[in-house]
């Protein structure tokens, strides 16, 4: 203080600041809470949105469609059993001597005595491996009633010849019996004492 200036008292101290009212404090607190809630919602929304559009999800391969089911295989047809082979027929063994006979008309020779006669045409075949003797007297005719008729020499002009028949050869001629009858079969017996061979009359 300079000399000569009147004494001035110290200025009074500033009045103390008044504290905030209770309403203001409540408003500030509520504003902070509301703001924090809004910010939290924004953050959560951003996180959720980012998770939905993450590159990993976009790059995830689509699940492959299930392969179509194959149709069930058709049941295999049962194999046909092979048919049994027919039994082989053994070749029919030919008789050493074969006699075939058939009824024929009687043709009288120049030696015919005018009587009634019945003739049979006979074919004899030699299937043996040796010659056989053929003679009209080696033949006989049996009729349907069982009657036996010996050959009548020289009655029919087509009488079978007397020959030696070699293997594989055959001869045809007539055998004639006396009377009118129906012939049933002819019997050939070589040499009169050989094995008889019979041929039915057709």
C-alpha positions in Angstrom: 0.0 0.0 0.0 1.4 3.4 -1.0 1.8 6.1 1.5 -0.9 8.5 1.4 -3.6 6.2 0.0 -6.5 5.6 2.3 -6.6 2.1 3.9 -8.9 -0.3 2.0 -10.1 -3.3 3.7 -9.6 -6.8 2.0 -12.5 -7.8 -0.4 -15.0 -10.1 1.0 -14.5 -13.7 0.0 -16.7 -15.1 -2.9 -19.9 -16.6 -1.8 -19.8 -20.4 -1.7 -21.1 -22.2 -4.8 -24.5 -23.8 -4.4 -24.5 -27.6 -4.8 -26.5 -29.3 -7.7 -30.0 -30.0 -7.0 -31.2 -33.6 -6.6 -33.3 -33.5 -9.8 -30.2 -32.6 -11.9 -28.3 -35.5 -10.4 -31.1 -37.9 -11.2 -31.4 -36.6 -14.7 -27.7 -37.1 -15.3 -27.8 -40.6 -14.0 -30.8 -41.6 -16.0 -29.2 -40.1 -19.2 -26.0 -42.0 -18.6 -28.0 -45.3 -18.1 -30.1 -44.7 -21.3 -27.0 -43.8 -23.3 -25.2 -46.8 -22.1 -28.2 -49.0 -22.9 -28.4 -47.6 -26.5 -24.7 -48.1 -27.0 -24.9 -51.7 -25.8 -27.7 -52.4 -28.2 -25.8 -51.0 -31.1 -22.8 -53.1 -30.2 -24.8 -56.3 -29.8 -26.7 -55.7 -33.1 -23.4 -55.2 -34.9 -22.0 -58.4 -33.5 -25.2 -60.4 -34.4 -25.3 -59.0 -37.9 -21.6 -59.7 -38.5 -22.1 -63.3 -37.3 -24.9 -63.8 -39.9 -22.8 -62.6 -42.8 -19.5 -64.1 -41.8 -17.3 -65.3 -44.7 -17.0 -68.7 -43.2 -20.8 -69.1 -43.5 -20.7 -67.9 -47.1 -17.9 -70.2 -48.0 -19.5 -73.2 -46.4 -20.2 -75.8 -49.1 -23.8 -76.8 -49.7 -24.7 -80.3 -48.5 -24.6 -82.7 -51.5 -28.0 -84.0 -52.6 -28.6 -87.6 -51.7 -27.7 -90.0 -54.5 -30.8 -91.5 -56.1 -31.5 -94.9 -54.9 -30.9 -97.7 -57.4 -33.9 -99.7 -58.4 -33.9 -103.1 -56.8 -32.3 -105.7 -59.0 -34.8 -108.0 -60.8 -34.7 -111.5 -59.3 -32.6 -113.8 -61.3 -34.6 -116.3 -63.4 -34.2 -119.8 -62.2 -32.0 -121.8 -64.6 -33.8 -124.3 -66.6 -32.7 -127.7 -65.8 -31.2 -129.4 -68.8 -33.5 -132.0 -70.3 -32.3 -135.5 -69.8 -30.8 -136.9 -73.0 -33.1 -139.5 -74.6 -31.8 -143.0 -74.2 -29.9 -144.0 -77.2 -31.7 -146.6 -79.2 -29.7 -149.6 -79.9 -29.7 -150.5 -83.5 -32.1 -153.2 -84.3 -30.2 -156.4 -84.9 -31.3 -157.9 -88.1 -32.2 -161.6 -88.3 -29.7 -163.7 -90.2 -32.5 -164.6 -92.6 -35.6 -162.5 -93.2 -38.8 -163.7 -94.7 -41.4 -161.2 -96.1 -44.7 -162.5 -97.5 -47.8 -161.1 -99.2 -50.9 -162.7 -100.7 -50.8 -162.9 -104.5 -53.0 -164.4 -107.2 -52.4 -168.0 -108.3 -50.9 -168.2 -111.8 -51.1 -171.8 -113.1 -48.1 -173.2 -114.8 -48.3 -175.6 -117.8 -48.2 -178.4 -115.3 -51.4 -177.2 -113.5 -53.8 -180.1 -113.0 -56.9 -177.9 -112.9 -57.3 -178.0 -109.1 -57.7 -175.0 -106.6 -54.6 -173.5 -105.2 -53.5 -170.5 -103.1 -50.3 -168.7 -103.7 -48.1 -166.4 -101.5 -45.3 -164.2 -102.9 -42.2 -164.6 -100.7 -39.0 -162.5 -100.5 -36.2 -164.0 -98.6 -33.1 -162.0 -97.6 -29.8 -163.4 -96.4 -28.4 -161.1 -93.7 -25.9 -163.7 -92.4 -22.2 -163.9 -93.2 -22.6 -167.3 -95.1 -24.6 -168.6 -98.0 -27.9 -170.2 -97.5 -29.8 -172.7 -99.6 -33.2 -171.8 -101.1 -35.6 -174.5 -102.2 -39.4 -174.4 -102.7 -39.7 -177.5 -100.5 -38.1 -175.6 -97.5 -41.3 -173.5 -97.3 -44.8 -174.1 -95.8 -47.9 -172.0 -95.5 -50.1 -171.8 -92.3 -53.6 -170.5 -92.7 -55.7 -168.4 -90.3 -57.4 -171.6 -89.0 -54.0 -173.1 -88.0 -53.8 -175.5 -91.0 -50.4 -176.1 -92.5 -49.9 -176.4 -96.3 -46.8 -177.7 -97.9 -45.6 -176.3 -101.2 -47.1 -177.8 -104.4 -44.2 -178.2 -106.9 -44.7 -176.6 -110.3 -48.3 -175.6 -109.7 -47.6 -171.8 -110.0 -45.5 -170.7 -112.9 -43.9 -168.0 -110.6 -42.6 -170.6 -108.1 -39.4 -169.5 -106.1 -36.2 -170.9 -107.6 -33.7 -173.3 -106.1 -30.5 -171.3 -105.5 -27.6 -170.6 -103.2 -28.2 -167.2 -101.7 -24.9 -165.3 -100.8 -24.7 -162.9 -97.9 -26.6 -159.7 -98.6 -28.6 -161.2 -101.5 -32.4 -161.8 -101.7 -34.8 -163.6 -104.0 -38.6 -163.4 -104.6 -41.0 -166.1 -105.8 -44.3 -167.8 -105.0 -45.1 -170.6 -102.6 -48.3 -172.4 -103.4 -50.6 -174.6 -101.3 -53.4 -176.8 -102.4 -56.9 -175.6 -101.7 -58.7 -172.3 -101.1 -57.6 -170.8 -97.8 -56.5 -167.5 -96.2 -52.7 -167.6 -95.6 -51.5 -166.2 -92.2 -47.7 -166.8 -92.3 -45.0 -168.5 -94.2 -42.2 -170.6 -92.6 -38.8 -171.2 -94.1 -36.6 -174.0 -92.7 -33.2 -174.4 -94.4 -32.4 -178.1 -95.2 -35.7 -179.1 -93.4 -33.7 -179.5 -90.2 -32.5 -175.9 -89.6 -34.0 -173.2 -87.5 -37.4 -172.1 -88.8 -37.8 -168.5 -89.9 -41.4 -167.1 -90.1 -42.8 -164.2 -92.0 -46.4 -162.9 -91.6 -48.5 -162.6 -94.8 -49.6 -159.0 -95.4 
